[in-house]
Amino acid sequence: MTRRPARLAAAALLPPLGVYLEEGAGRPFQLACGLTVLGFLPGAGYALWRLLRRRGTVAA
């Protein structure tokens, strides 16, 4: 399955937006907002992990 580059770019630059575009305004979006407020790197890391894990590309 091809990856949507716009969603990955949004997750890297504006982490809550990337999570919102992928999953909507639920618990993961709220967590991404909170982590981004605490620091950009935790928010971006979580958003990228969330998008990549959902697609099944990161082995658990």
N, C-alpha and C positions, 0 to 999 in steps of 0.2 A: 504494500500500500504506500502510495506516495505521501510524503509529509507536506503539510501546508507551511511554506516558509514564512508567511505573514504571521501566523500564530506563534511560531518559534521566535521570530524577531520581536514580537510584542512581549513574549514571556521574558526575553533577555533584557529588553529596554524598559518595559513597564510591567513588572511581574503580575500585579493583580489583573490587568487587562488581558494578559495571555491566558490566565486561568479562567477568567470570566468568559472569554470567547470559546474556550474548549468545554467548560462544564456548567456555565451559568452562575447565578448568584446564590451559591450554597455555602456549605461549611468550608470547602477548599478555598473558595474565593476569600472568605473572611480570614482564614489562616494566612493566605498570601498577603492580604492587606496588613495584618498584624506583624508578620515577619518583615515586610518592607518598611514599616514604621520603625522597627527596631534597628534595621540596617538594610542597605540595598542588597548586599551579597547574600544574606540568608533568604531574602524574598525572591531574588532571581534564581538562586539555587533550588529552592522549593518549587518554583513555577516550572523551571525546566525539567526537574525530576518528575513532577506531576504529569507534564505533557508527554514526556518520553516513556514513562512507565505505563501510561494509559494506552499508548500505541503498541506496547509489547516489545520494545526494543531494548530495555534494560532488564537483564536477568536478575531475579530476586534471590 
